[in-house]
Amino acid sequence: MADSSLKQKTKRSPWAWVPTLYFAEGIPYVVVMTVSVIMYKRFGLSNTEIALYTGWLYLPWVIKPLWSPFVDILKTKRWWVVTMQLLIGAGFAGIAFILPTPFYLQASLAVFWLMAFSSATHDIAADGFYMLALDDSQQSFFVGIRSTFYRFATIFGQGVLVIIAGYLERVTGKIPYAWSIVFFIVAGLFIALFLYHQFILPKPASDKGVSEATVAGILTEFGKTFVSFFTKKGIGLSIAFMLLYRLSEAMLVKMASPFLLDAKNVGGLGLTTEQVGIVYGTVGVIALTLGGIVGGIVASRQGLKFWLWPMALSITLPHVVYILLSYYHPENLIWINLGVAVEQFGYGFGFTAYMLYLIYFSEGEHKTAHYSICTGFMALGMMLPGMAAGWIQEQLGYHNFFIFILLCSIPTLVVVPFLKIDPDFGKGKKKKEEKTAEQIDNQ
């Protein structure tokens, strides 16, 4: 009887937990990195403060390769997943209590910081658990499912939660109270996810801590992995590409929501919180997803080398949309939605080349570890420009700022011609490449 029960736990259908696991993975990331920007803007912080403070929250995703080995050594992936979900849920509740207080800024940033570390750790454990609990064919089948539900989490965070916050702002007239309720809602949701996964997640026999490994041994091997990464051929040019490819997008993503929210007399579009939830958090995310899907399809037919230039132009040139929006200040929401959709579709399409290049550069021994290091550089490339974006915008004004970030795409286009890429890479993607590409899920 006990054997039968154990078998049921390890054989539980992936449909019961893969969608909810990756929905749970997406929520804290989008809340910490995007929803917090909108919230602090509504609380009256300047763009300089918002970009600087929320930019620092990217750090856990930058340095997560440094502690990922210890997630392998200590406890099980399942333990890490459910424990981090409990901590994240508690963090959301903590912010809900903090927001109506006079010291909300310092305290909420501290809790967001802890949530970011918990979320980054959850990412490591969830992806590892996914590979342990599913066989190769199941991993290939569910890779699109997990990505889809991660996108649903993005829409829920940037769209649904922001719309609810906007509605409560309008009904109650109290911005801190409105956002506090929103965080209580998401805290309750996350506690429910924790309880659900506590019982539903399977317990694969291969999911166990490496008790025989020593910390010293792991650090030694990890050191070798780092050395082998930084001695790869063309490492300098590759790191430059990783840091520069999204340079302009890193600044735009920090200032897009403040631009939509700010009054027209200071250069913004004067949208309400609810409208931003629809325009940027719903329409924009759907366009981003479609761009990624189309990018994946075309890249699989003709390879990364063929599509690198078109995708590099796609991720940079659509920034013209924001120059036009900041010049004409359209009243019609259709034009605003269309503009944001065009830019986000271009971002999603162009980002495909970036994902594929990370996979390409990670090829060889220590592929998984090297890919993790690449994602650290990816996060750093978003963090540093994003931190400076608010100050730059306040010095230039929105219109000139958007012209500036378009000019910042030049370094990206300068680096692209020098990259050495196998012309056959990416054609007819192998299952393993597809799985790896989906792991970064729009960080």
Long-range contacts (C-beta under 8 A, 24 or more apart in sequence): 6-203, 9-202, 9-203, 10-202, 10-203, 10-204, 10-205, 11-202, 12-200, 12-201, 12-202, 14-133, 14-134, 14-138, 14-142, 16-200, 17-197, 17-200, 17-201, 17-202, 18-130, 18-134, 18-142, 18-145, 18-146, 18-149, 19-145, 19-146, 19-149, 20-149, 20-193, 20-196, 20-197, 20-200, 21-81, 21-126, 21-129, 21-130, 21-146, 21-197, 21-201, 22-126, 22-145, 22-146, 22-147, 22-149, 22-150, 22-153, 22-441, 23-149, 23-150, 23-152, 23-153, 23-156, 23-193, 24-85, 24-122, 24-126, 24-153, 24-190, 24-193, 24-197, 25-119, 25-122, 25-123, 25-126, 25-150, 25-153, 25-441, 26-149, 26-150, 26-151, 26-152, 26-153, 26-154, 26-157, 26-441, 27-153, 27-156, 27-157, 27-186, 27-189, 27-190, 28-88, 28-91, 28-115, 28-116, 28-118, 28-119, 28-122, 28-190, 29-61, 29-119, 29-123, 29-443, 30-153, 30-154, 30-157, 30-158, 31-92, 31-115, 31-157, 31-161, 31-186, 32-57, 32-112, 32-115, 32-116, 32-119, 33-57, 33-58, 34-157, 34-158, 34-253, 34-257, 34-281, 35-157, 35-158, 35-161, 35-162, 36-112, 37-254, 37-257, 37-258, 38-162, 38-165, 38-257, 38-261, 38-273, 38-276, 39-165, 39-179, 40-105, 41-257, 41-258, 41-261, 41-262, 42-165, 42-169, 42-175, 42-179, 42-261, 42-273, 43-104, 43-105, 43-175, 43-176, 43-179, 45-105, 46-390, 46-394, 47-255, 47-258, 47-389, 47-390, 47-391, 47-393, 47-394, 48-390, 48-391, 48-394, 49-390, 50-254, 50-258, 50-390, 51-254, 51-255, 51-386, 51-387, 51-388, 51-389, 51-390, 51-391, 51-393, 52-387, 52-388, 52-390, 52-391, 53-105, 53-109, 54-254, 54-386, 55-254, 55-383, 55-384, 55-386, 55-387, 55-388, 55-389, 56-113, 56-383, 56-387, 57-109, 57-112, 57-113, 57-116, 58-116, 58-379, 58-380, 58-382, 58-383, 58-386, 59-116, 59-383, 60-113, 60-116, 60-117, 60-119, 60-120, 61-116, 61-120, 61-123, 61-375, 61-376, 61-379, 61-443, 62-376, 62-379, 62-380, 62-383, 63-376, 64-120, 64-121, 64-123, 64-124, 64-372, 64-375, 64-376, 65-369, 65-372, 65-373, 65-375, 65-376, 67-121, 68-124, 68-372, 69-218, 69-221, 69-222, 70-215, 70-218, 71-121, 71-124, 71-125, 71-128, 72-128, 72-209, 72-210, 73-209, 73-210, 73-213, 73-215, 73-218, 74-209, 75-209, 76-207, 76-208, 76-209, 77-125, 77-126, 77-128, 77-129, 77-132, 77-207, 78-129, 78-201, 78-203, 78-207, 80-121, 80-122, 80-124, 80-125, 81-122, 81-125, 81-126, 81-129, 81-197, 81-201, 82-194, 82-197, 82-198, 82-201, 84-118, 84-119, 84-121, 84-122, 84-125, 85-122, 85-190, 85-193, 85-194, 85-197, 86-191, 86-194, 87-114, 87-115, 87-118, 88-115, 88-118, 88-119, 88-122, 88-190, 89-187, 89-190, 89-191, 89-193, 89-194, 90-187, 91-115, 91-118, 92-183, 92-184, 92-186, 92-187, 92-190, 93-183, 93-184, 93-187, 93-191, 95-183, 96-180, 96-181, 96-182, 96-183, 96-184, 96-187, 97-180, 99-176, 99-179, 99-180, 99-183, 100-176, 100-177, 100-180, 104-176, 127-439, 129-201, 129-207, 132-204, 132-206, 132-207, 133-201, 133-202, 133-204, 133-207, 136-431, 139-431, 139-435, 140-431, 140-434, 140-435, 143-434, 143-435, 143-438, 144-438, 146-438, 146-441, 147-438, 147-441, 150-441, 150-442, 151-285, 151-289, 151-442, 154-281, 154-285, 154-442, 155-281, 155-282, 155-285, 155-286, 157-281, 158-277, 158-280, 158-281, 158-282, 158-284, 158-285, 159-277, 159-278, 159-281, 159-282, 159-285, 160-277, 160-281, 161-185, 161-186, 161-277, 162-273, 162-274, 162-276, 162-277, 162-281, 163-273, 163-274, 163-277, 163-278, 163-281, 164-277, 165-273, 165-277, 166-272, 166-273, 166-274, 166-275, 166-276, 166-277, 167-274, 169-273, 170-272, 170-274, 222-369, 225-366, 225-369, 225-370, 226-373, 228-365, 228-366, 228-370, 229-366, 229-369, 229-370, 229-373, 232-361, 232-370, 234-419, 234-420, 237-415, 237-418, 237-419, 238-357, 238-361, 238-419, 239-377, 240-415, 241-357, 241-415, 241-416, 241-419, 242-357, 242-358, 242-374, 242-377, 242-378, 242-381, 243-377, 243-380, 243-381, 244-381, 244-411, 244-412, 244-415, 245-312, 245-315, 245-353, 245-354, 245-381, 245-412, 245-415, 246-315, 246-351, 246-354, 246-378, 246-381, 246-382, 247-381, 247-385, 247-408, 247-409, 247-411, 247-412, 248-316, 248-319, 248-385, 248-405, 248-406, 248-408, 248-409, 248-412, 249-315, 249-316, 249-319, 249-347, 249-382, 250-381, 250-382, 250-383, 250-384, 250-385, 250-386, 250-389, 251-385, 251-386, 251-388, 251-389, 251-392, 251-401, 251-405, 251-408, 252-319, 252-322, 252-343, 252-389, 252-402, 252-405, 253-382, 253-386, 254-386, 254-389, 254-390, 255-389, 255-390, 255-393, 255-398, 255-401, 256-280, 256-322, 256-340, 258-390, 258-393, 259-322, 259-325, 259-326, 259-398, 260-336, 262-398, 264-329, 266-398, 267-326, 267-397, 267-398, 267-399, 268-398, 269-325, 269-329, 269-330, 269-336, 271-336, 275-333, 278-337, 279-333, 279-336, 279-337, 279-340, 280-340, 283-337, 283-340, 283-341, 284-340, 284-341, 284-343, 284-344, 285-344, 286-341, 287-340, 287-341, 287-342, 287-344, 287-345, 287-348, 288-344, 288-345, 288-347, 288-348, 288-442, 289-348, 290-345, 290-348, 291-344, 291-345, 291-346, 291-347, 291-348, 291-349, 291-350, 291-351, 292-348, 292-349, 292-351, 292-352, 292-442, 293-348, 294-348, 294-349, 295-348, 295-349, 295-350, 295-351, 295-352, 295-353, 296-352, 296-437, 299-352, 299-353, 299-356, 299-426, 299-429, 300-426, 300-427, 300-428, 300-429, 301-427, 302-427, 303-423, 303-424, 303-425, 303-426, 303-427, 304-353, 304-356, 304-357, 304-360, 304-421, 304-425, 304-426, 305-421, 305-422, 305-423, 305-425, 305-426, 306-423, 307-352, 307-353, 307-426, 308-353, 308-357, 308-416, 308-419, 308-421, 309-416, 311-349, 311-350, 311-351, 311-352, 311-353, 311-354, 312-350, 312-353, 312-412, 312-413, 312-416, 313-350, 313-413, 314-346, 314-347, 314-349, 314-350, 315-346, 315-347, 315-349, 315-350, 315-351, 315-353, 315-354, 315-409, 315-412, 316-350, 316-406, 316-409, 316-412, 316-413, 317-346, 317-406, 317-409, 318-342, 318-343, 318-345, 318-346, 318-347, 319-343, 319-402, 319-405, 319-406, 319-409, 320-406, 322-402, 323-399, 323-402, 323-403, 323-406, 326-398, 326-399, 326-402, 327-399, 351-442, 354-378, 355-437, 355-440, 356-425, 356-426, 356-437, 357-419, 357-421, 358-440, 359-433, 359-436, 359-437, 360-421, 360-422, 360-425, 360-426, 362-436, 371-436, 371-439, 375-440, 375-443, 378-440, 378-443, 379-443, 382-443
